[in-house]
Amino acid sequence: MIPVTTLAGKKVALFGLGGSGFATARALILGGADVTAWDDNPDSVTKAAAEGIHTADLRTIDWGVQSLFVLSPGVPLTHPKPHWTVDLARAAGVDIVGDVELFVRERRAHAPDCAFIAITGTNGKSTTTALIAHILEASGRDTQLGGNIGTAVLTLEPPRAGRFYVIECSSYQIDLAPTLNPSAGILLNLTPDHLDRHGTMQHYADVKERLVAGSGVAVIGVDDSYCEMIADRVERAGTKVMRISRRQPLANGIYAEGAKLFEASEGAAHLIANLDGIQTLRGSHNAQNAAAAIAACLAVGVSVEDIRIGLASFPGLKHRMQPVGRRGNVVFVNDSKATNADAAAPALSSYDRIYWIAGGLPKAGGITTLAPFFPRIAKAYLIGEAAAEFAATLGDAVAYEISGTLERAVAHAAADAEKDQNGPSAVMLSPACASFDQYKNFEVRGDAFVSHVAALDGITMLIGSATGDK
């Protein structure tokens, strides 16, 4: 854990006692702060009090003596309206920050030169974050991985010289980190998302821009107009910018042509990496992720050779286009994290012949937007509440069966794929649905898929265990 020593002896109000909120409260207390915590959920307050965290309704405290207000990123700061605690803090003139800002201050105080890579964007954040951490670890570097990817940043080891931090940042976390200053900051892309919390697309983009604006090197994908303008603006302000693209050659930056990645400088380009044959980095979206990872790793001193070794050995992000097993010409792919049609599209675009397991608790719009990928689907195996709806959408365009359960779908898809004489194929769980009709979450669903695959005869597993762990 990282003790928040920069607030030692100071009074700090904290709201939000979920996972990261608890971690933040502990880190503040460990660093010597006088913390008063609260949550709208009485059970969370009770749990915190039982663990020795001082709790009190923040409506009753003296805001005039608080040095800082720490807000959990899941709590509205601006839209649809500020949380009541935000109004109280602002009325008292108390600065509002989140856990990433506390990390930034500790790094600045204790090890300002230790490498810090921060990653944001609408899509691809988690894969890019995991890929960067893997490249650093594979090269023997002391690497700390956390943030929005699932490990609270203040639970990591404290900043020190020679330590590398790889932190995924959501827009909510950036909004609460006013002095965010990574060594290398990545902005992958921007499409409309979380507008209920940001009000407009422009405000959402403005928040994301803050991460790269404060970076030593700004790595920016320029395949959408918002990011293209941000790259130009940040560069004009004096920040070093490394542009990346998966769609167009660049005069300066890193760009993809199929599976090949080129580094260009003043119009002269050379091959820097080839993703061909790396199963965990298939598809143009992963070419963008890899380009970003390469640019960031170069910025913090990793050699090209070490980067190539890391790319080739990347095990993939669990539950996201994760090859988990192989039998003959058939690869089994766990894409359980694809909980809507847009999220399923990258996996469906990455394989030419697919035995597709889909369904669960349906989202608005169903799978109609996936029609361009239907020619790639040899057969669909439909499960859960969405089965009938998806069957109607597939109609005569795709052969399908209503399997009902994931276990039956895996067995039938594996048997059909084994008989296929038309070349390599993939049995793929990419549900385009939430999991809650049959599973607690997409992780449990993905682990169940892996277990069913592992139980098949003649399978060579590509991961360490039947639970999907690396």
N, C-alpha and C positions, 0 to 999 in steps of 0.2 A: 504494500500500500504506500501511496505517496502522502506523507504528512503535509498538511497545508500550513507551513511555518510562516508564510507571509502575512497571516492573520492572527498570529500568536498574541494573546492578551486582548483581542478585539471582540466586541459583541457582533454576532452574525445571526441574522434571521434566515431560516431555510424553509421552503415550502416544497412538498412532494416527497413522499417516503416510499416510493417504489424501489426497484433494485438499485438504480444509479443514485437516487436520493439518499438511501441508507448508506451507500458507500461514501457519498460526499460528506454526510454528517460525521461518519467515523473518521474520515481523513481530516476534517476540520478540528475535531476534538483531539485527535492524535497530535496535531500541530500546535495545540494550545489555545484554540479559539473558544470563546464562550458562546455556545450554539443554543438557539431556541428553535425547535422544529415543529412543523404542523402539517396536517394533510386533511383533505375533506373526507377521507375515509377513516372512520373511528377505529377500525381494526388495525390500520397502519399506525395510527398514533399509539394505540395500546402496545403494539409490538415494539415500537421504538422506545417507549418508556420502559418496557421490560428489559431492554438491552442497555439501559442507562443513559439514553439520549434525553436531554431535557426537552420537554414538550410544553407548549402553551398555545392557545388560540392567538394567532397573530393579530387579531382585532384588538386584543387586550394589552399588547406590549407597548413599551415606550419606543416608538420608531426614531425618536430624536437621538438616541444613544447607539443606534445600530450603525456599524461601520460599512456593512454590505448586506445585500439581500441576495441569496442564492436560490434560483428558481429551477426546478426540474424542467427539462426540455419538452416534456409532454404537456406542459401547462401553457395555455395561450398567453402570449406576450402582447400581441396587437389585435389579432383577428380570431374569431368573429367579433370579440370584444376582449379587452384586457381582463385577466383574472382579478378578483377583488384584492388580492395581495399586491398585485402590480400597481393598482391605484393608490394603495396605502404607501408603498415604497416611494412612488413618484411624488406624492403629496409631501413626503418628508424629505425629499431630495436625496434619497439613498440609492446608490448605484445598484443595478440589477445585472447579475451575471449567472453563468452556469458552470458545470464542472469542467468543461474544456478550458474556459477562461482561468479557472484556478490552476489547472495543469500548466497553462502557458506562463502564468506568473511564477510558479515554482521552477520551471525550466529556466526562465529568465534570471531568477535569483541564484540558482545553484549550478546550472550547467548550460549557459546560453549558447554554447557552441556545439552541443550534442545534436545530432541530425534528427530532424522532425519533418516527416512527410505527412501532409494532411490531404485527404481525398474527399471530393464531393461531386455532385452531379445528379441528374434525375435517375439515370439508369447506369448500372455497371459498377457502382461504388464498391460493393462488397467483394466482387471478384477481383477488381483492381487492387483493393486493399490487401486481400489474401495473397495475391500474386506477388506484390512488392515485398510483403513480409517473408514469403517463401524464398524469393531471390536473395534477400539479405541473410536469412538464416542459412541457406545453402552455401553461402560464401563465408560462413563462419562468424558472422557479426552478431553481437549481443542485441537482440531484436525484441521490442515490446509492441504487441498488437492489441488495439482496443478501440474504444469509441462506439459509434453506432453499429458496428459489426457484432456487438453483443457482450463485450467486456468493458465494464465501466472504466473510464480512463484513469481515475484515481486509485483503482485497485492494482495498477501496474507498479513495477519497481521504480524507485525514485530516480530522477534525472542525475546522470553523471557523465563525465567525459567518456567518449567511445561508445555510448549506448545509442541505439537507433529506435526512434518511435515512429510507428505507422498507425495513423489515427483516421478512421472513417468519421466524417462529420455530416450530420444531417443539417438541413436549413435551420431547424430549430436550435441546434447547438451553435451554429455560426452566429445566429441572431443574439445569442447570449455570451459571445466571446469577442468583445470589442477590440482587444489588442492581439488577436490571433496573428501569429507571425511565423509560419512554418519555414523551414529551410527550402522545401519544395512544396508548392501547393498545386493540387490538380483539380481542374474543373472539366469534367468529361463531356457534359452535354446538358441541355435544358429543354424540357418539354413541359406543358402544363401539368402541375402536380401540387397537392397540398394547398390549393388556392383558398380553401376554407380557412386556413391558418395564416395566409399571406394577403388575402384580399384581391390582388391583381397579379397577373403574370409578371409585370414590371417590378413589383415589389419583391416577388420571389427571386427574380433574376438579380436584383440589387443586393439581396442578402447573400446569395451565392457568390457574387463578385467580391465581397469582402474577403473571402478566404484567399483568393489569388492576389488581390490588391496588396495584401500584407506580406506576400511571400518573397523569399530571396530569389527563387526562380518560379515563374508561373507557367505551369503546363496546362494548355487549354485546347480542348477539342474545338475545331472551327467548322464543323459540319452543320451547325444551325446558326441562324442569324443572330440570336441573342449572344451566343458565345463568341461569334466572330467579332461583334461590336465590343464585347468585353475585352477581348485580346488586344484590339487596337487601342482601346481607352487605357488599359493598364500599361501597355507599352509606352504610350505617349507620356504617362506619368512617371516613367523612368524605371519601371520594373523590367527585368530580363524575362522575356516570354519565349517559351518553346511551344510552337503550335503542333498539333497532331491532327491527322485526318485518316478516316477509313474510306473516303470517297473520292479524293482528288489529290494529285501530286502537289507538293508544296515546294516553293523555292527555298524556304528555310523551315526546318522542322522534321518531324518523323511522320511518314505516311505509309499506307498499305496499298499494295496491289495484289489482291487475292490474299494468299497466305504469306507473302513476302513483305517485309517491313524495310523501308529505306530511310536513311538519314540524309537530309539535304542541307547544304550550306551554300548560299549565293548561287543557287541554281544547279550546283553539282551534287549528284546523289550517289550513295553507295549502299549496298545491301548490308543491313545491320543484324537482321535475324530472319529466320524462315520458320513459320509455325506449321508447315506441312508435316503431318504425321503426329502432331501433338494433340491427342484426342481431347484433352481438357481445354484446349484453346481453339476449338473449331468455330467458324463463322466470322462474319465481318465485325460483329459487335465485340468479339473477343480480340480481333485485330486492333480495335481501338483501345481496349483495355490493356493489351500488351504494349502498344505504342506509348501509352501513358506511363506504364510501369518502367519501361526502358528509359524514357526521358527523366523521370524522377530519380531512378537509381543512378543514372549518369551524373545527375546534378549533385548527388551526395557522395560521389567518388567511387562508385562500383565500376569495375572494369567490364568491357564488352564481353569478354570471355566468361566471366562469372555470371553476367546477365543471361547469356545463352544457355549456360548449364542450368540455371534456375528455371528458365522457361521450359526447357526440355523435361525437367523432373517435376513440374507443377502437378500436384495431385488433384487439383480442382477444388472448387468450393462445395462443401457438402450440401446435397439436395439441389444443386444448380448445375444442370447439364453434366452430372457426375457419372463417368463410366464406372460401373461397379462390378461387372462380370463379363465374361466372354465364353461363348461356346461355338466353336467352328467359326463361321463367317458372321455370327450374330453377336453384337455388343448390347449389353443391357445398361440403360441410362436412367439415372435417378434425377428427374427434374421436378421434384415435388414442390419446390419453392414457386413454381409457375402457378400462381393462384388466380390468374385471370388470363384472358385471351392474349393481351399484349405481352404478358410475361412468357407465354408459351411460344410465341412466334420465333424467338431466336433459336430455340432448340429444333423446332420443326423446319427451320430454314437451313439447318446445319447437316442434315442427313438426307440422302437421296431416296431411301426406301425404309419406311417406318411402320412398325406395328405399334400403334398408338393406344396407350391406356389413358383415358380421359374421363372426367366427371368428378362429382362430389357435390358440394353446395354451390349452386350456380350463381354467377355474378350477372349484373345487368348487361345485356347485349350478347350473352352467350358466347358462341364461337363463330359467329357470322363473319367476323373480320379475318378469320384464319382460312377462308375459302381459297386464297391463292396457293396455299400449301397442300390442299387436298390431293393434288396429283402425286405427291410424295408418299401418301399414306396407302400402304398395301391393305391394311384393315384396321379398324378401330374397335376397341374393347371398352365398353361404356359401363361406368360404375356409379353408385350413389344416386342422389336425388336428381341429378342433371341428366341421367341416362336417356329418358324419353325425349327431353328437349333437344339434346345433342343428336339423337337419332333422327329427329325431324329435320334438323339443319343439314345433316349429312345426306339424307335422302338417297337418291340413286348415284350421287357423286362418289361415295366411298362405301366399300363393303364394311359392314359392322355387325357386332353382336352386342346384346345387353348382357354383360357378364355379371353385373350386380356387385360382386365383391372383388377386392384387389387380388386376393389369393387366386380366385378363379381366372381373373383376367391375365395374370402373369403366366399361369399354367397353359392357358389356351394360346396366348400370344407366342410363348416360347415354342410350343409344338408347331404352330403354323410357320413361324420364322425358320425353324429347323428344316422344314420341307421346301423352303423357297429356293428355287434354282436360278434366280435372277441376280445373283451377286450379293455383296455384303448388305446387311440390313441391321436395323436397330429396333429392339424392344424398348419402348420409351414410356416411362411415366411422366407425362407433362400435363397435369389434370385440367388446367385452365379453370380451376374452381377452388374455392375454399375447402377445407378438410372437415369442417365441424359437424357434418352429418354422420361421419363414421369414425373420425379421429380427433384427438384433442387439438392437434395443430399439424402444420405441414411437416414438421420434423418427425413426429411420430409416424405419419403416413409414409414418409420417405424411408424411415428405418424398417417399417413393415415390408415395403417393396424389396429392400435389400435382403431381408430375411427370407422372403419367398423365392427370390432369385438364388440365394445360397442353397436352398433346399432342392433345387433342380439337379437332376443327374448330369454329370459330365461338365459341370460349370468350373471355370477357372476364375476365382474371385480376384478382382483388381484392387481391392481395398483390404484393410487389415482385419476386419471382423464383420460379422453379420449385422452389426448395428451401424455400419457405415463410418466407423472411426478410422482415421488415418494412423 
